[in-house]
Amino acid sequence: MCLERGEVERSALEQECRGTFVDLRKAFFMITPSESALAAKGQALLRWHQTNGFCSATGQPTTRNQSGSFRVCQSSGITYYPKMSPVVIVLVSDGSRCLLARQAMFPPGMYSALSGFCDMGESVEEALHREVAEEVGLEVENLQYSGSQHWPFPQSSFMLACHATVNPNKTQVNIDKAELEDARWFTLEEITTALQNPPRNPREQPPVFWVPPSYAIANQLIREWANQQQLLRSTHRLKFRMDQQQRFSHCMTLQ
């Protein structure tokens, strides 16, 4: 259940519930995936109701239905439904490293995949190519769809997640400082360490480098990339051993 605090003082509610409020982004590290989904939906709906109290056509107040799934203007009869903005999120790889970035609003040390809103008339593919080019100056060569997710930030977003590859010989990053505070390439070892050591307590000092919580689809992209890299390394090691065995067998045959 998600509860709207309304006019109740925050301190009074914390005392009554014997707890403290935590920023939702940080709370995702503390709650289960099912609780995370409920909290994300709750925050998005509560914020939508707070900002849609009046009809855009008549200026008259709107009222919400019992379940909170829509609002109606009693004057005009217009029904308003919550909306989600399509956002592309992409993990860029050069074959052996992945590119992560951070915005100034991010908590200290957190890096994530590139993301941006789809422009009117754009396809997902067009939006991804544009966002990568605008934010870090790289040209995407290939795309692979990964999944989708509702995300309550900054308002209510519909995240469309993909993997992208760029030419390994053209990896110079040119950061758009108006959008990003930093962006850089990370190795598999750095990513593995970050995945294995997420922030445990939002009130404690976070690691120097960390990635979004497991509930976030950005984490899914990063984890998929890490798993794929580990599989490639295992395959290369196996192939190397097989080649060595074949060479040894060939030498023994010649003898």
C-alpha positions in Angstrom: 0.0 0.0 0.0 1.2 3.5 -0.8 -0.2 6.3 1.4 -0.4 10.0 0.6 0.9 12.1 3.6 -1.4 15.0 2.8 -1.2 17.8 5.5 0.3 15.6 8.2 3.6 16.8 9.5 6.5 14.7 8.4 8.0 14.5 11.8 4.7 13.5 13.4 4.2 10.7 10.9 7.8 9.5 11.4 7.2 9.4 15.1 3.9 7.6 14.8 5.3 5.0 12.4 8.6 4.7 14.3 10.6 5.2 11.2 12.1 7.9 8.9 11.4 9.0 5.4 14.1 8.1 2.8 14.5 9.4 -0.8 12.8 6.9 -3.1 15.9 6.5 -5.3 17.8 5.3 -2.2 14.9 3.3 -0.8 15.1 1.0 -3.9 18.2 -0.4 -2.3 16.3 -1.4 0.8 13.0 -2.9 -0.5 12.1 -5.9 -2.6 11.4 -5.8 -6.3 7.6 -6.1 -5.8 7.7 -3.3 -3.1 9.8 -1.2 -5.5 7.2 -1.5 -8.3 4.4 -0.6 -5.9 6.3 2.4 -4.5 7.2 3.6 -8.1 3.6 3.4 -9.2 2.3 5.0 -6.0 4.7 8.0 -6.3 3.9 8.5 -10.0 0.1 8.4 -9.4 0.2 10.6 -6.3 2.3 13.2 -8.2 0.0 13.1 -11.2 -3.1 13.7 -9.0 -1.3 16.6 -7.3 -0.6 18.3 -10.7 -3.9 17.6 -12.5 -6.4 19.0 -10.1 -8.0 21.3 -12.8 -9.3 20.8 -16.3 -7.1 22.2 -19.0 -10.2 23.0 -21.2 -12.4 24.7 -18.6 -10.2 25.5 -15.7 -12.7 23.8 -13.4 -11.7 21.3 -10.7 -11.4 17.6 -11.6 -12.3 14.8 -9.3 -10.6 11.4 -9.2 -12.4 8.0 -9.2 -12.3 5.7 -6.3 -9.3 3.7 -7.5 -7.4 6.8 -8.5 -6.9 5.6 -12.1 -8.4 8.7 -13.7 -9.8 12.2 -13.1 -13.0 13.7 -14.5 -14.0 17.3 -15.1 -17.6 17.6 -13.8 -18.2 20.7 -15.9 -17.1 19.3 -19.3 -17.2 15.6 -18.7 -13.6 15.2 -20.0 -11.7 12.3 -18.5 -8.0 12.6 -17.8 -5.8 9.5 -17.6 -2.2 9.3 -16.2 0.4 9.5 -18.9 3.9 8.2 -19.2 6.6 9.8 -21.3 8.6 7.5 -23.6 12.3 7.5 -22.6 15.1 5.6 -24.3 17.9 4.2 -22.1 20.9 2.6 -23.7 24.1 0.9 -22.6 26.9 1.6 -25.0 29.7 -0.9 -25.5 32.9 -0.9 -27.6 33.2 -4.6 -27.3 35.2 -4.8 -24.1 34.1 -1.8 -22.1 30.7 -0.1 -21.4 30.0 3.6 -21.2 28.3 5.0 -18.1 27.5 8.6 -17.3 26.2 10.7 -14.5 24.1 13.9 -14.2 24.7 16.6 -11.6 21.4 15.5 -9.9 22.7 11.9 -9.3 23.8 10.9 -5.8 27.6 11.1 -5.4 29.4 8.2 -7.1 26.4 6.9 -9.1 26.8 6.3 -12.8 24.1 4.9 -15.1 23.3 4.2 -18.7 22.6 7.1 -21.1 18.9 8.1 -21.4 16.7 10.7 -22.9 13.1 11.5 -23.9 11.8 10.6 -27.3 11.1 13.6 -29.5 7.7 13.8 -31.3 7.7 11.7 -34.4 10.8 9.7 -33.5 11.2 5.9 -33.5 13.0 4.3 -30.6 16.0 3.6 -32.9 16.2 7.2 -34.0 16.0 8.5 -30.5 18.8 6.2 -29.3 21.1 7.2 -32.2 20.4 10.9 -31.5 20.8 10.7 -27.7 24.1 8.9 -27.9 25.4 11.4 -30.5 24.2 14.4 -28.6 25.4 13.4 -25.1 28.7 11.7 -25.8 29.5 12.3 -29.5 29.5 8.6 -30.4 28.0 6.9 -33.5 25.9 3.8 -32.8 26.5 0.9 -35.2 24.1 -1.8 -33.8 21.2 -1.9 -31.4 19.6 -4.8 -29.5 16.3 -4.4 -27.5 16.4 -5.5 -23.9 13.2 -4.6 -22.1 10.9 -1.9 -20.7 9.9 -0.5 -17.4 7.8 2.2 -15.7 10.0 4.7 -13.8 8.6 7.4 -11.6 11.4 10.0 -12.3 11.4 12.8 -13.3 7.6 12.5 -13.5 6.4 9.2 -15.0 8.5 7.6 -17.6 8.2 4.6 -19.8 11.7 3.3 -20.2 12.7 1.5 -23.4 16.0 -0.2 -22.8 18.6 -1.3 -25.4 22.2 -2.3 -25.8 24.3 -0.5 -28.4 27.7 -1.0 -29.9 30.1 1.5 -31.4 33.2 1.2 -33.5 36.1 0.1 -31.1 38.4 2.4 -33.0 36.1 5.5 -32.5 35.6 5.7 -28.8 36.6 9.3 -28.0 33.9 10.7 -25.7 32.8 14.3 -26.2 30.5 15.1 -23.2 27.6 17.5 -23.5 28.2 19.4 -20.3 24.7 20.9 -20.4 23.3 17.3 -20.0 26.0 15.3 -18.2 28.5 15.9 -15.4 30.7 13.1 -16.5 30.8 10.0 -18.8 33.6 7.4 -19.2 34.3 3.9 -20.1 34.3 1.1 -17.5 36.0 -2.3 -17.6 34.3 -5.6 -16.7 36.3 -5.7 -13.5 35.0 -2.2 -12.4 31.4 -3.2 -13.3 31.6 -6.5 -11.5 32.9 -4.8 -8.3 30.0 -2.3 -8.4 27.4 -4.9 -9.0 28.7 -7.0 -6.1 29.0 -4.0 -3.7 25.8 -1.9 -3.9 25.1 0.7 -1.2 23.5 -1.1 1.7 22.4 1.8 3.8 21.2 5.1 2.2 22.3 7.0 5.3 25.9 5.8 5.0 28.7 7.1 2.7 28.2 5.3 -0.7 31.0 3.7 -2.6 33.2 5.8 -4.9 31.5 4.2 -7.9 28.2 2.5 -7.8 25.3 1.7 -10.2 21.5 2.0 -10.0 19.7 -0.5 -7.8 18.6 -3.9 -9.0 15.0 -2.8 -9.5 16.1 -0.2 -12.1 16.2 -1.3 -15.8 19.6 0.4 -16.0 20.9 -2.2 -13.6 19.5 -4.9 -15.9 21.3 -3.5 -18.8 24.6 -3.4 -16.9 24.2 -6.9 -15.5 23.3 -8.3 -19.0 26.5 -6.7 -20.4 28.6 -8.1 -17.6 27.2 -11.6 -18.0 27.8 -11.4 -21.8 31.4 -10.3 -21.2 32.1 -13.1 -18.7 30.6 -15.6 -21.2 32.9 -14.3 -24.0 35.9 -14.5 -21.8 35.0 -18.1 -20.8 34.5 -19.0 -24.5 37.9 -17.5 -25.4 39.7 -19.4 -22.6 38.0 -22.6 -23.7 39.0 -22.1 -27.3 42.6 -21.3 -26.3 42.8 -24.5 -24.3 41.4 -26.5 -27.2 43.8 -25.0 -29.6 46.7 -25.8 -27.3 45.5 -29.4 -27.0 45.2 -29.7 -30.8 48.8 -28.3 -31.2 50.1 -30.8 -28.6 48.3 -33.7 -30.2 49.6 -32.7 -33.6 53.2 -32.6 -32.2 52.8 -36.0 -30.7 51.5 -37.4 -34.0 54.5 -36.0 -35.8 56.9 -37.6 -33.3 
